[in-house]
Amino acid sequence: RQHYQHLMPEIFRQLQELDEKRIRNIRNFMVQSVEVERNVFPIINQCLDGIVVAAKQINEKEVLGRQLSLCL
C-alpha cells in the first residue's frame, strides 16, 4: 500500500523533475548557441568582405604573365 500511495508518486515526481531539468538545459543550450552564432556573424562578414576586396584586385593579365614566366 505504501508503495502505491507514497513511493511511486515520489518516483514519478522525481522523473518529472529530471525531464523538466533536461528540457530547461536544452532550451538554454539553444539560446546560447544562437547568441554565439550572432557574435560570429560580424567576423564572418568581415572575412567575406576581405575576400571580395582581394578578388576584385586580381588582374588576369598579371596572373597569366606570372604563370607563363614560371613555365619558361
Secondary structure, 3 states (H helix, E strand, C coil): CHHHHHHHHHHHHHHHHHHHHHHHHHHHHHHHHHHHHHHHHHHHHHHHHHHHHHHHCCCHHHHHHHHHHHHC
